[in-house]
């Protein structure tokens, strides 16, 4: 099934409104899930995380960079109205993004853009950039699966994912 204009709009709305995602990592060979604030770099399709090196998920990403992020739409729209089928959580738009977690140190080419995107999205995190244990990671996309609603699921290649963000 190809991504319709309406579903593309839903995908962009989901990504514009959700500042949190579930992060799936491997912890000692077992699945682990945590919640992380997230921003996006549309020009390359990467997700940006700013995490403490003390956190288990950070250690997990350093040991095994294969990760996934899950974004789920809220029941209410930013305008205050409800999403279609808001009463049914199974009908909510959602995106699963698989990727590789890569550290993004201050001397990395994308650091300035990643930091700017993160702080634009999460200005309340500004002071955390002063903490020495916090670091940026980029989740380089491998594939994405967007479910716009019942019977409207879309597998996206990296190229299609980047095009959806850039348009």
C-alpha positions in Angstrom: 0.0 0.0 0.0 1.4 3.4 -0.9 1.5 6.3 1.4 -1.4 8.6 0.6 -1.4 12.3 1.1 -3.7 12.0 4.1 -1.5 9.3 5.7 1.6 11.4 5.0 -0.1 14.3 6.8 -0.9 12.0 9.8 2.8 10.9 9.9 4.0 14.5 9.9 1.5 15.5 12.6 2.5 12.6 14.7 6.2 13.6 14.5 5.4 17.3 15.1 3.4 16.6 18.2 5.2 13.8 19.9 8.3 14.8 21.9 8.6 11.5 23.6 9.2 8.0 22.3 9.7 4.6 23.7 13.3 3.5 23.1 13.9 -0.3 22.7 17.5 -1.5 23.3 19.2 -4.7 24.0 20.3 -5.0 27.7 22.6 -8.0 28.3 20.9 -9.7 25.3 17.4 -9.1 26.5 14.9 -6.5 25.2 14.6 -3.3 27.3 12.3 -0.3 26.8 12.6 3.2 28.2 11.1 6.6 27.5 13.2 9.3 25.9 12.6 12.9 24.7 13.4 13.0 21.0 13.9 15.5 18.1 14.4 14.9 14.4 16.9 16.1 11.8 14.8 16.1 8.7 17.7 16.6 6.3 19.1 13.2 7.2 16.2 11.5 8.8 18.0 10.8 12.1 16.4 11.0 15.5 18.3 13.0 18.1 18.5 11.8 21.7 20.2 13.6 24.6 20.8 11.0 27.3 22.8 10.5 30.5 25.8 8.2 30.2 24.6 6.9 33.6 21.4 5.6 32.1 21.1 1.9 31.3 19.8 2.6 27.8 22.9 4.7 27.0 25.2 1.9 28.0 23.0 -0.4 26.0 23.3 1.8 22.9 27.1 1.9 23.2 27.3 -1.9 23.5 24.7 -2.8 20.9 23.7 0.1 18.6 20.7 -1.6 17.0 17.6 0.2 18.5 14.0 1.1 17.8 11.9 4.1 18.6 8.1 4.0 18.9 6.0 7.1 18.6 2.3 6.9 19.4 -0.3 9.6 18.7 -2.2 11.1 21.6 -6.0 10.8 21.8 -6.3 14.5 21.5 -5.2 16.9 18.7 -3.1 20.0 19.4 -6.2 22.0 18.5 -8.0 20.4 21.5 -10.2 18.0 19.4 -10.0 14.3 19.4 -8.3 12.2 16.8 -10.5 9.8 14.8 -11.3 6.7 16.8 -9.7 8.4 19.9 -11.7 6.0 22.1 -9.8 3.1 20.5 -6.0 3.1 21.3 -5.5 0.4 18.6 -6.6 2.9 15.9 -4.1 5.6 16.9 -1.4 6.5 14.4 2.0 5.1 15.4 5.5 4.9 14.0 8.2 2.4 14.7 11.7 3.6 13.6 14.5 1.0 13.5 18.0 2.4 13.4 21.6 2.4 14.7 22.5 4.6 17.7 25.6 6.5 17.1 27.3 8.9 19.6 27.4 12.5 18.4 30.2 14.2 20.2 30.7 18.0 20.1 33.3 17.7 17.3 31.0 15.6 15.0 29.8 17.2 11.8 26.1 17.0 12.7 26.5 18.0 16.4 25.6 21.7 16.0 22.5 20.9 13.9 21.5 18.0 16.3 21.9 20.2 19.4 19.9 23.0 17.8 17.1 20.7 16.7 16.9 19.1 20.1 16.8 22.5 22.0 14.2 23.9 19.5 12.1 20.9 20.3 12.9 20.6 24.0 14.0 24.1 25.3 13.6 23.0 28.9 16.5 20.6 28.4 19.0 23.5 27.9 20.6 23.2 31.3 21.2 19.4 30.8 23.8 20.3 28.1 25.9 21.7 31.0 26.0 18.3 32.7 29.1 16.4 31.8 27.4 13.0 31.8 24.9 13.9 29.1 25.6 13.2 25.5 23.9 13.4 22.1 23.1 10.3 20.1 21.8 10.1 16.5 19.6 7.2 15.6 20.5 6.6 12.0 17.4 5.1 10.3 17.4 1.7 8.9 13.6 1.3 8.2 10.3 2.6 9.5 6.8 1.2 9.8 3.9 3.7 10.0 0.5 2.6 11.0 -2.0 5.3 10.1 -5.0 3.3 11.3 -6.8 0.1 10.7 -5.7 -1.4 7.4 -3.3 1.5 6.7 0.2 0.3 7.4 3.2 1.4 5.5 6.7 0.1 5.4 9.2 2.9 4.6 12.7 2.5 3.2 15.3 4.9 4.5 14.9 6.9 1.3 11.1 7.1 1.6 11.4 8.0 5.3 13.8 10.9 4.5 11.6 12.1 1.7 8.6 12.1 4.0 10.4 14.2 6.6 11.9 16.6 4.0 8.7 17.4 2.1 
